[in-house]
Amino acid sequence: MIKSMQSGVSGLMVHKTKMDVIANNIANVNTNVSIVVLFQSRPLA
């Protein structure tokens, strides 16, 4: 029974992380930060 509870909690934690990522992506849709980071990460050569 303990293992099933641990599996359930683990699944909920993964789901929360995925939801946090989606929420952050939605919040950053109208910002230019992501565009600047993309251009800075490319090599200049």
Backbone hydrogen bonds, N-H to C=O, Kabsch-Sander energy under -0.5 kcal/mol:
donor,donor_aa,acceptor,acceptor_aa,energy
5,M,1,M,-1.7
6,Q,2,I,-2.4
7,S,3,K,-2.4
8,G,4,S,-2.1
9,V,5,M,-2.6
10,S,6,Q,-2.5
11,G,7,S,-2.4
12,L,8,G,-2.1
13,M,9,V,-2.3
14,V,10,S,-2.2
15,H,11,G,-2.2
16,K,12,L,-2.4
17,T,13,M,-2.1
18,K,14,V,-2.3
19,M,15,H,-2.4
20,D,16,K,-2.5
21,V,17,T,-2.2
22,I,18,K,-2.2
23,A,19,M,-2.6
24,N,20,D,-2.4
25,N,21,V,-2.4
26,I,22,I,-2.3
27,A,23,A,-2.3
28,N,24,N,-1.7
29,V,26,I,-1.2
31,T,28,N,-1.4
36,V,32,N,-2.0
37,V,33,V,-2.3
38,L,34,S,-1.8
39,F,35,I,-1.8
40,Q,36,V,-2.0
41,S,37,V,-1.6
42,R,39,F,-0.6
